[in-house]
Amino acid sequence: MLKKKDLSEAAQWFLEDFQGLLESFAAEEGVQVTLLDKEGEVIVEIEGPQKICKLIRADTVGRTKCEDGYRMGFTLAKSRQEPILVNCFAGFVSVWLPIMVKGAVIGVIVACGKRSDLEDNREKLIESFSQMSDELGIMDREGFLRAALDEVEIINQKEAELRASKLDKLISILEETARTPLKEIFG
């Protein structure tokens, strides 16, 4: 993650303003949002309200699987140079939006933390999340299952695309406002 002291004053202001926009988006949509540079390194990470994601990322294995998913999603978004919707390793919907300048991907915004309405029936989800709970060594299996099954909003494809469109508008604002800070922030 970039340290503020590594950035010019203009880049710091820009990043703080853009982070504010991302925080508003994360709060409004109830998702976790991560801003990655052109190498896939985290610039800004905004933790969402999802208890399940916090439980998964609190464990070393869960955090590693999540980070591995970020690397794969980043590579896919960067190579396709277009927004993509995929499920993370835990089965939650992830939206990946590349930030493009002059035809090159200079970063990616990721939003994650909803469940697809196309997922398995509840019994299969219970089985899957129970297995994950065991793999992660979660002591409170019932709490973990409640967080995964009952506390995560279910969205359909159209809703996921609408959220992607909102993020895409934020990217357009980003791309149009400040070229100099962009280069400095994203490398």
Secondary structure, DSSP 8 states (H G I E B T S, - for coil): ---GGGS-HHHHHHHHHHHHHHHHHHHHHT-EEEEEETTS-EEEEE--S-HHHHHHHHSHHHHHHHHHHHHHHHHHHHHHTS-EEEE-TTSEEEEEEEEEETTEEEEEEEEEEEEETTS--HHHHHHHHHHHHHHHT-S-HHHHHHHHHTSS-EE-HHHHHHHHHHHHHHHHHHHHH-HHHHHHHH-
